[in-house]
Amino acid sequence: MGAYRKALAAYPNDIHLRANFAYLAYLAKKYDTAIEQFDAMGDQYTTQSYWVSLAWYNRSRAYAYAS
């Protein structure tokens, strides 16, 4: 996950990068890291990420916040 942090340091406004980082952190059960990315993204959602759908993104986000 260090590579994503380095990339985000160089490109802090890259929503696709953040979305993919949140996705991988969520799958790894690193919910604190996923939440950091969700917070940075706000309500932005992109179809150009690993998330299959907005519904799955929202369910995963809610689960991470509840954990």
N, CA, C and O atoms as a DFTB+ gen file, in Angstrom:
268 C
 N C O
     1  1       0.811      -1.185       0.000
     2  2       0.000       0.000       0.000
     3  2       0.859       1.255       0.000
     4  3       0.368       2.363      -0.219
     5  1       2.127       1.068       0.244
     6  2       3.047       2.204       0.226
     7  2       3.148       2.851      -1.144
     8  3       3.348       4.061      -1.250
     9  1       3.012       2.053      -2.190
    10  2       3.082       2.603      -3.546
    11  2       1.907       3.554      -3.796
    12  3       2.075       4.586      -4.445
    13  1       0.736       3.216      -3.292
    14  2      -0.416       4.106      -3.456
    15  2      -0.206       5.403      -2.692
    16  3      -0.542       6.480      -3.186
    17  1       0.341       5.307      -1.503
    18  2       0.601       6.527      -0.721
    19  2       1.589       7.434      -1.445
    20  3       1.411       8.652      -1.472
    21  1       2.618       6.851      -2.024
    22  2       3.599       7.649      -2.771
    23  2       2.956       8.282      -3.997
    24  3       3.194       9.453      -4.293
    25  1       2.155       7.520      -4.700
    26  2       1.489       8.059      -5.888
    27  2       0.527       9.181      -5.504
    28  3       0.444      10.189      -6.206
    29  1      -0.203       9.018      -4.396
    30  2      -1.136      10.057      -3.973
    31  2      -0.420      11.304      -3.470
    32  3      -0.967      12.405      -3.533
    33  1       0.795      11.136      -2.974
    34  2       1.582      12.310      -2.586
    35  2       1.904      13.149      -3.826
    36  3       1.935      14.378      -3.761
    37  1       2.139      12.479      -4.944
    38  2       2.436      13.175      -6.192
    39  2       1.167      13.656      -6.897
    40  3       1.180      14.693      -7.560
    41  1       0.067      12.900      -6.755
    42  2      -1.193      13.207      -7.447
    43  2      -2.361      13.168      -6.459
    44  3      -3.205      12.276      -6.542
    45  1      -2.421      14.118      -5.530
    46  2      -3.440      14.059      -4.464
    47  2      -4.878      14.195      -4.944
    48  3      -5.798      13.820      -4.217
    49  1      -5.094      14.710      -6.123
    50  2      -6.468      14.898      -6.621
    51  2      -6.910      13.811      -7.589
    52  3      -7.954      13.944      -8.228
    53  1      -6.146      12.752      -7.708
    54  2      -6.477      11.674      -8.642
    55  2      -7.535      10.766      -8.019
    56  3      -7.222       9.897      -7.205
    57  1      -8.773      10.975      -8.406
    58  2      -9.891      10.234      -7.823
    59  2      -9.827       8.749      -8.166
    60  3     -10.227       7.911      -7.357
    61  1      -9.334       8.417      -9.339
    62  2      -9.238       7.010      -9.739
    63  2      -8.230       6.272      -8.856
    64  3      -8.475       5.146      -8.423
    65  1      -7.125       6.906      -8.603
    66  2      -6.106       6.339      -7.738
    67  2      -6.650       6.134      -6.327
    68  3      -6.446       5.082      -5.721
    69  1      -7.340       7.141      -5.813
    70  2      -7.930       7.038      -4.468
    71  2      -8.980       5.932      -4.392
    72  3      -9.037       5.179      -3.420
    73  1      -9.804       5.845      -5.426
    74  2     -10.859       4.825      -5.434
    75  2     -10.255       3.427      -5.436
    76  3     -10.728       2.542      -4.723
    77  1      -9.227       3.228      -6.225
    78  2      -8.585       1.917      -6.274
    79  2      -7.858       1.600      -4.971
    80  3      -7.857       0.454      -4.521
    81  1      -7.241       2.608      -4.369
    82  2      -6.577       2.420      -3.078
    83  2      -7.617       2.041      -2.028
    84  3      -7.387       1.130      -1.233
    85  1      -8.753       2.725      -2.016
    86  2      -9.819       2.402      -1.062
    87  2     -10.315       0.978      -1.273
    88  3     -10.562       0.250      -0.312
    89  1     -10.457       0.588      -2.518
    90  2     -10.921      -0.761      -2.850
    91  2      -9.957      -1.815      -2.309
    92  3     -10.377      -2.762      -1.643
    93  1      -8.685      -1.654      -2.591
    94  2      -7.697      -2.645      -2.144
    95  2      -7.580      -2.665      -0.625
    96  3      -7.429      -3.730      -0.027
    97  1      -7.648      -1.493      -0.002
    98  2      -7.601      -1.431       1.459
    99  2      -8.824      -2.132       2.052
   100  3      -8.707      -2.853       3.043
   101  1      -9.981      -1.924       1.455
   102  2     -11.210      -2.586       1.914
   103  2     -11.070      -4.099       1.811
   104  3     -11.391      -4.816       2.758
   105  1     -10.594      -4.590       0.674
   106  2     -10.439      -6.043       0.500
   107  2      -9.447      -6.632       1.501
   108  3      -9.605      -7.765       1.954
   109  1      -8.422      -5.845       1.837
   110  2      -7.408      -6.292       2.793
   111  2      -7.867      -6.120       4.246
   112  3      -7.123      -6.419       5.180
   113  1      -9.095      -5.637       4.422
   114  2      -9.668      -5.379       5.751
   115  2      -8.877      -4.320       6.516
   116  3      -8.825      -4.333       7.746
   117  1      -8.270      -3.416       5.777
   118  2      -7.576      -2.257       6.351
   119  2      -8.573      -1.101       6.321
   120  3      -8.410      -0.134       5.577
   121  1      -9.608      -1.229       7.150
   122  2     -10.725      -0.299       7.084
   123  2     -10.323       1.130       7.427
   124  3     -10.891       2.077       6.883
   125  1      -9.353       1.298       8.319
   126  2      -8.912       2.657       8.640
   127  2      -8.307       3.337       7.411
   128  3      -8.533       4.525       7.182
   129  1      -7.547       2.589       6.631
   130  2      -6.960       3.131       5.411
   131  2      -8.044       3.386       4.362
   132  3      -8.023       4.410       3.679
   133  1      -8.978       2.463       4.238
   134  2     -10.082       2.659       3.293
   135  2     -10.883       3.899       3.664
   136  3     -11.257       4.680       2.789
   137  1     -11.146       4.085       4.942
   138  2     -11.903       5.250       5.402
   139  2     -11.158       6.541       5.091
   140  3     -11.781       7.530       4.703
   141  1      -9.839       6.551       5.252
   142  2      -9.045       7.740       4.891
   143  2      -9.303       8.125       3.437
   144  3      -9.470       9.301       3.115
   145  1      -9.333       7.128       2.572
   146  2      -9.545       7.394       1.151
   147  2     -10.991       7.790       0.868
   148  3     -11.241       8.692       0.068
   149  1     -11.937       7.128       1.513
   150  2     -13.341       7.504       1.352
   151  2     -13.553       8.956       1.784
   152  3     -14.253       9.716       1.114
   153  1     -12.943       9.330       2.909
   154  2     -13.083      10.706       3.389
   155  2     -12.482      11.700       2.397
   156  3     -13.056      12.759       2.146
   157  1     -11.337      11.356       1.843
   158  2     -10.684      12.242       0.874
   159  2     -11.493      12.359      -0.420
   160  3     -11.478      13.400      -1.076
   161  1     -12.195      11.286      -0.778
   162  2     -12.997      11.283      -1.995
   163  2     -14.330      11.994      -1.815
   164  3     -14.913      12.476      -2.786
   165  1     -14.807      12.063      -0.599
   166  2     -16.123      12.644      -0.371
   167  2     -17.185      11.788      -1.037
   168  3     -17.146      10.562      -0.939
   169  1     -18.119      12.411      -1.702
   170  2     -19.200      11.679      -2.365
   171  2     -18.889      11.371      -3.823
   172  3     -19.781      10.996      -4.584
   173  1     -17.649      11.527      -4.207
   174  2     -17.271      11.255      -5.595
   175  2     -17.186       9.747      -5.821
   176  3     -16.659       9.007      -4.991
   177  1     -17.701       9.323      -6.932
   178  2     -17.613       7.921      -7.347
   179  2     -17.202       7.920      -8.809
   180  3     -17.654       8.756      -9.592
   181  1     -16.356       6.990      -9.166
   182  2     -15.925       6.891     -10.550
   183  2     -16.129       5.477     -11.062
   184  3     -15.873       4.506     -10.350
   185  1     -16.580       5.367     -12.268
   186  2     -16.725       4.050     -12.879
   187  2     -15.380       3.524     -13.356
   188  3     -15.259       2.354     -13.718
   189  1     -14.383       4.375     -13.357
   190  2     -13.040       3.981     -13.791
   191  2     -12.215       3.561     -12.583
   192  3     -11.162       4.132     -12.298
   193  1     -12.712       2.558     -11.887
   194  2     -12.018       2.015     -10.723
   195  2     -12.378       0.541     -10.595
   196  3     -13.118       0.001     -11.417
   197  1     -11.856      -0.101      -9.570
   198  2     -12.121      -1.510      -9.347
   199  2     -13.538      -1.777      -8.832
   200  3     -13.998      -2.918      -8.875
   201  1     -14.240      -0.745      -8.343
   202  2     -15.592      -0.931      -7.833
   203  2     -16.506      -1.340      -8.979
   204  3     -16.508      -0.691     -10.025
   205  1     -17.270      -2.388      -8.805
   206  2     -18.136      -2.920      -9.848
   207  2     -19.346      -2.016     -10.093
   208  3     -19.801      -1.871     -11.228
   209  1     -19.859      -1.416      -9.029
   210  2     -21.041      -0.571      -9.160
   211  2     -21.079       0.436      -8.019
   212  3     -20.382       0.292      -7.014
   213  1     -21.902       1.451      -8.196
   214  2     -22.091       2.439      -7.140
   215  2     -22.705       1.784      -5.902
   216  3     -22.352       2.135      -4.777
   217  1     -23.614       0.842      -6.102
   218  2     -24.240       0.145      -4.969
   219  2     -23.200      -0.618      -4.150
   220  3     -23.225      -0.576      -2.920
   221  1     -22.292      -1.310      -4.825
   222  2     -21.258      -2.052      -4.104
   223  2     -20.304      -1.097      -3.390
   224  3     -19.889      -1.349      -2.259
   225  1     -19.966      -0.013      -4.054
   226  2     -19.120       1.014      -3.438
   227  2     -19.772       1.529      -2.157
   228  3     -19.126       1.605      -1.111
   229  1     -21.053       1.882      -2.245
   230  2     -21.747       2.419      -1.069
   231  2     -21.881       1.393       0.049
   232  3     -21.723       1.741       1.219
   233  1     -22.168       0.142      -0.282
   234  2     -22.243      -0.915       0.749
   235  2     -20.894      -1.119       1.418
   236  3     -20.815      -1.243       2.640
   237  1     -19.846      -1.154       0.631
   238  2     -18.498      -1.365       1.167
   239  2     -18.081      -0.194       2.035
   240  3     -17.475      -0.370       3.092
   241  1     -18.411       0.994       1.581
   242  2     -18.096       2.201       2.364
   243  2     -18.816       2.171       3.697
   244  3     -18.215       2.447       4.735
   245  1     -20.099       1.839       3.679
   246  2     -20.874       1.775       4.929
   247  2     -20.299       0.711       5.868
   248  3     -20.212       0.926       7.076
   249  1     -19.910      -0.431       5.309
   250  2     -19.341      -1.507       6.118
   251  2     -18.024      -1.056       6.766
   252  3     -17.790      -1.319       7.945
   253  1     -17.171      -0.380       5.997
   254  2     -15.894       0.083       6.539
   255  2     -16.115       1.056       7.694
   256  3     -15.441       0.967       8.720
   257  1     -17.045       1.972       7.531
   258  2     -17.322       2.958       8.605
   259  2     -17.897       2.271       9.836
   260  3     -17.654       2.715      10.958
   261  1     -18.649       1.204       9.646
   262  2     -19.261       0.498      10.776
   263  2     -18.278      -0.413      11.502
   264  3     -18.522      -0.805      12.643
   265  1     -17.187      -0.746      10.860
   266  2     -16.227      -1.703      11.452
   267  2     -15.341      -1.060      12.499
   268  3     -14.490      -1.730      13.083
